[in-house]
C-alpha cells in the first residue's frame, strides 16, 4: 500500500519533469507555475523514497552476506551494517508516512492573528499587547512581514483587540496552533499588594482568504463610515475615514480605522471579513467531520485554555501536549520554535494514529 502510493507519486513527478522540459510549456505561464509548485511539493517525498529503496537494496545485500557465512571480521561488519540500515529503514518509513499525510491547503497562506482581551480587565489588555509583540517578534525571526489591520487600545497601554496580518510562506502552518485561550499569571503593574492575578486572552488565527476561496456578494454588505476614535496623527479624527462592514447573512461585523483613507480602511476590512467567512465555512465542515471524536486533539475545537504563561516561575506550559519550558522571557521575545515544532509533531502523530486505526 505504502509502496504503491509512493510509486504513483514518483511516476507523477517524472511526468511533470518531462512536461517542464518541453519548451511549449513556456507559452502557458499559469500551467508552468502550477506544475512547478506540484513538483516542488513532491520533491522531498521522491528523494526519501529513492533513499528508502537504496537502503532496502543494501540491507538485502548485507543479509545475504551474513547467510553465506565466512570470515569472522567480514561477518561482524555485515552484522553492524544490518543493524544500522534496519534503523534507517524504520526511520524512513515513519518519515514517508508523514510525507504522505494530506496537507492542509491553508498551510502556505498568510494569516490574520486576532488577539482579544478576555477576563482580567486592564491586565488582560496589557497581556494582549504582550502577545501581539511576541507574534511580531516571531514573525521577524521568520522574516515575515507584519501589518496592524486594526487595534482598539485601552487607556493603560494595552489592547481590547488587535488584529495582525502576517505575510510569509508557511505562516499559517506555523501559527495555527496559537488558536485558543492563553492564560497569564503574574503580578500586575497596578497591584500594590504584590498579589498574583490570572487573566486570559483569546487568539484566533485565520488563513487569508483568496478570491477562489470566498465569494462575497456586495448586495450582502452594509457599509457604514464614521470618524476614527483612536490615535493616528493629524487629520485622522476630522474625516469619516473609519469603516464598518456588516455581512448581513451571517451578522459578521468588521471595523477598520487604522488608515486615514476610507478606501484603504474598506480594503483592509474586506480582507478580514473574507478570512472570517472562510474560517466560518471551514469550522462548519470540520465540526461535522469531528463530531465523533470531539475529545481528541486536532478536532478543530477551541480549547478553554491552551497555554499558561507563569511569570513568577518564569515558565510557559502548553496544556495540549503537556510541554513546560522554563524560559518564559525567551518565548515572550518570539522564540516559539520549540513550542511550534512540538505541537506540529504531536498533530502529525495523532493523524498517523487515526489513519492506522
PATORBA-375425 format. One record per residue (C-alpha): x, y, z. Coordinates in steps of 0.001 Angstrom, whole numbers, plus 500000, padded with zeros to 6 digits. Example, Ala and Ser with C-alpha at 12.3 -4.5 7.8 and 13.67 -1.06 7.14 Angstrom:
residues 2
512300 495500 507800
513670 498940 507140
end
This chain:
residues 357
500000 500000 500000
502767 502407 501025
504921 501364 498076
502034 501712 495609
501283 505269 496708
504967 506226 496611
505400 504785 493118
502411 506819 491924
503961 509989 493308
507314 509157 491716
505713 508484 488326
503744 511725 488552
506935 513628 489423
508706 512150 486395
505761 513067 484179
505887 516667 485455
509638 516810 484764
509015 515744 481168
506345 518404 480739
508532 521106 482244
511316 520137 479838
509011 520759 476863
509635 524307 475512
505929 524603 474664
505114 524931 478381
506576 528448 478479
503647 529701 476401
501359 528708 479302
502701 530630 482326
499833 529660 484654
500217 525954 483854
504008 526225 484162
503677 527788 487634
501170 525131 488713
503444 522294 487565
506485 523844 489252
504579 524024 492537
503296 520456 492231
506824 519233 491501
508225 521130 494493
505534 519615 496731
506578 516059 495793
510336 516602 495638
511090 515642 499254
508855 512558 499093
510542 511297 495914
514015 511889 497385
513162 509957 500566
511608 507122 498522
514788 506870 496443
516871 506707 499615
514482 504126 501109
514852 501782 498136
518631 502170 498288
518586 501245 501981
516471 498153 501235
518910 497090 498492
521947 497474 500743
520151 495737 503596
519347 492798 501350
522988 492535 500274
524241 492625 503879
521766 489936 504972
522702 487779 502000
526357 488068 503005
525501 487013 506563
523622 483993 505239
526631 482794 503298
528919 482802 506342
532681 483157 506067
535358 485377 507525
534530 486433 511094
535619 490047 510671
533560 490346 507487
530520 488876 509263
530867 491414 512083
530946 494261 509574
527888 492856 507789
526030 492473 511097
526827 496071 512068
525590 497244 508683
522333 495305 509102
521713 496981 512461
522474 500442 511098
520417 500006 507916
517479 498474 509796
517322 501584 511981
517481 503823 508943
514754 501776 507240
512397 502244 510215
513117 505998 510371
512500 506427 506649
509223 504504 506840
507952 506880 509547
509095 509902 507547
507436 508629 504372
504165 508038 506259
504333 511631 507489
505025 512935 503981
502010 511013 502656
499632 512683 505118
497180 515000 503327
498426 518569 503532
496354 521363 504991
495560 523533 501946
495916 526618 504141
499444 525846 505391
501274 528109 502942
498870 531034 503343
499302 534375 505066
497337 534795 508298
495300 537199 510336
496032 536885 514058
493181 538340 516103
494072 538954 519752
491351 539940 522224
491499 540675 525951
489379 538242 527980
488895 538009 531728
491110 540225 533843
490343 543823 532967
493330 546091 532292
495809 543258 532906
494182 541179 530145
494514 544156 527800
498184 544550 528670
498826 540864 528008
497011 541122 524678
499621 543716 523783
502389 541405 525013
501135 538580 522795
500911 540912 519796
504542 541842 520396
505504 538172 520820
503962 537202 517478
505521 540224 515794
508945 539219 517151
508414 535658 515940
507472 536953 512500
510690 539000 512429
512690 535851 513183
510955 534121 510253
511478 537201 508053
507752 537637 507571
506004 540964 507127
503648 542199 509872
500891 544765 509413
498433 546039 512036
494980 545767 510470
493014 547244 513357
493516 547997 517043
491384 549110 519968
493797 550412 522619
492991 550674 526305
493906 553657 528419
496809 551915 530163
498844 550782 527176
497100 547530 526314
494524 546494 523737
490928 545382 523932
491557 543915 520482
494374 543985 517949
494460 542281 514552
497783 541493 512879
498225 540474 509243
501325 538277 508955
502583 537690 505450
505117 534969 504684
505426 531473 503306
504163 528891 505775
502802 531486 508209
499560 529591 508793
501317 526228 509222
503484 527684 511986
500904 529850 513755
497712 527778 513528
498406 526136 516894
498159 529524 518650
494392 529487 518285
492638 529333 521662
492683 530856 525142
496023 531973 526596
496244 532381 530357
498728 534631 532151
499658 534513 535828
501664 537467 537120
501640 540480 539442
500044 543394 537516
501910 546694 537480
498846 548243 539140
498887 545726 542042
500342 547385 545138
499992 544337 547413
502074 542094 545147
499317 539542 544577
499416 537284 541527
496466 537746 539175
495204 535361 536500
493952 536848 533224
493051 535453 529831
493461 536495 526210
491847 534797 523222
493726 534296 519962
492160 533442 516603
494326 532516 513610
492631 532895 510230
494195 531989 506884
493974 534786 504324
491050 534109 502022
491706 534253 498309
489013 535139 495795
488775 531480 494822
488075 530582 498464
485326 533048 499285
482886 534912 497089
481183 537886 498719
478106 539427 497117
478210 543210 497526
474429 543135 497993
475002 541206 501247
477105 544003 502731
476129 547036 504789
478944 549575 504864
478985 552396 507426
481585 555140 507659
482361 557236 510715
485109 559270 512330
488042 557381 513777
488209 557393 517566
491804 556244 518033
495204 557907 517738
496508 558252 514223
498073 561612 513679
496827 564930 512397
493569 564711 510472
492568 561181 511463
489653 562346 513614
488367 565060 511298
487074 562959 508396
484743 559978 508071
487580 557565 507283
486741 554658 509608
484749 551814 508029
482371 549243 509489
481271 546391 507214
478395 544111 508214
477855 540846 506350
474076 540698 506641
473520 536921 506055
475904 535902 508861
475847 539006 511066
479655 539226 510990
480926 542765 511627
484401 544062 510796
485729 547536 511534
488915 549251 510438
490128 552732 511313
493887 552287 511117
494331 554243 507872
493437 557861 507101
491940 556799 503792
488401 555427 503766
489278 553392 500666
492251 551754 502382
490224 551036 505519
487478 549453 503420
490001 547250 501588
491540 546117 504883
488135 545397 506412
487128 543314 503379
490259 541174 503699
489475 540467 507362
485812 539756 506560
486738 537229 503855
489134 535486 506242
486398 535235 508895
483897 533895 506362
486424 531299 505226
487088 530274 508836
483339 530013 509474
482831 527732 506472
485813 525552 507406
484707 525322 511053
481262 524119 509998
482800 521488 507731
485295 520383 510359
482646 520208 513088
480710 517672 511037
483818 515543 510454
484902 515756 514104
481513 515049 515693
482518 511540 516808
485957 512498 518152
485462 515844 519889
487589 514859 522862
490678 514267 520748
493450 516706 519903
493216 518137 516422
489441 518222 516041
489423 521956 515393
487519 522728 518620
488722 525751 520573
490083 524722 523954
489222 526788 527017
492893 527007 527904
495688 526008 525581
498645 527631 527317
499648 529239 530616
502361 531888 530989
503523 531920 534629
505764 534925 535196
506721 534347 538888
508096 530906 537947
509377 532011 534512
507664 529099 532790
505232 528507 529969
503095 525364 529749
501195 524143 526703
498376 522047 528141
497523 520258 524884
500792 518325 524821
501938 518700 528441
505074 520633 527480
506608 523027 530012
509500 525338 529170
511378 527232 531880
512416 530130 529659
509410 532378 529524
511450 535509 528769
512779 533985 525523
509284 532866 524490
507894 536354 525029
510701 537642 522761
509329 535465 519938
511357 532273 520446
508437 529952 519671
510210 527303 517603
510327 524626 520308
506591 525037 521015
505643 525114 517341
507723 522054 516445
506415 520031 519404
502811 520878 518511
503419 520032 514860
504937 516673 515795
502018 515900 518137
499465 516733 515445
501237 514537 512888
501490 511628 515357
497781 511917 516140
496865 511962 512446
499072 508924 511772
497409 507092 514646
493952 507857 513246
494991 506530 509833
496431 503349 511371
493290 502731 513445
end
